[in-house]
Amino acid sequence: MSKQVIDYNGEPVGVVVPDAEWLKFVAVKYQVWDLDARRFRSAAEARAAVEAHLASEAMTSRPGLAA
C-alpha cells in the first residue's frame, strides 16, 4: 500500500497513508479536519467519509437549516 490523494470535486482534501493494517487519513483542507487521523480500510471508504462529512457540513451551513 502507498499513500493516495483523496479528492473532492477535483480538489485534494487529504491523503491516506498506510498505518499497520489500515489507511490513516491526513487532512490537508480545513473542511475535513474532523476526519484527520481517522483510519479506514480503503481509499474508497475514506472518500465516502469525506463526501458524507462535506454533505453534512453543507446541510448545517445553509441558512434556515441550522438549529
C-alpha positions in Angstrom: 0.0 0.0 0.0 1.1 3.5 -0.7 -0.2 6.9 0.0 -3.2 8.1 -2.1 -4.6 11.6 -2.6 -8.3 11.9 -1.7 -10.1 14.5 -3.9 -13.5 16.1 -3.5 -14.9 17.8 -6.6 -11.5 17.7 -8.2 -9.7 19.4 -5.2 -7.3 17.5 -3.0 -8.6 17.5 0.6 -6.4 14.8 2.2 -4.3 11.8 1.7 -4.4 8.3 3.1 -1.2 6.7 4.3 -0.5 3.1 5.4 -0.8 2.6 9.1 -0.5 -1.1 10.1 -3.4 -2.8 8.5 -5.3 0.4 7.9 -5.1 3.6 5.9 -4.9 6.8 8.1 -6.5 9.9 6.7 -4.4 13.1 6.8 -6.5 16.2 6.2 -5.0 19.0 4.1 -8.1 21.2 4.0 -9.8 22.7 7.0 -13.3 21.5 5.8 -12.3 17.9 6.5 -10.2 18.5 9.6 -12.7 16.5 11.7 -11.6 13.4 9.8 -7.9 13.8 10.4 -6.2 10.7 11.8 -9.2 8.5 11.3 -8.4 5.1 10.0 -10.1 3.4 7.0 -10.0 0.0 5.4 -9.6 1.5 1.9 -9.2 4.8 0.0 -12.8 4.3 -1.3 -14.0 4.2 2.3 -12.1 7.4 3.1 -13.6 9.1 0.0 -17.1 8.1 1.1 -16.4 9.5 4.6 -15.2 12.8 3.1 -18.3 13.0 0.9 -20.7 12.3 3.8 -18.9 14.8 6.0 -18.9 17.6 3.5 -22.6 16.9 2.6 -23.4 17.1 6.3 -21.4 20.3 6.7 -23.2 21.8 3.7 -26.6 21.0 5.2 -25.8 22.6 8.5 -24.3 25.7 7.0 -27.3 26.5 4.8 -29.4 29.4 6.1 -32.6 28.4 7.8 -31.5 24.8 8.2 -29.1 25.0 11.2 -30.6 24.8 14.6 
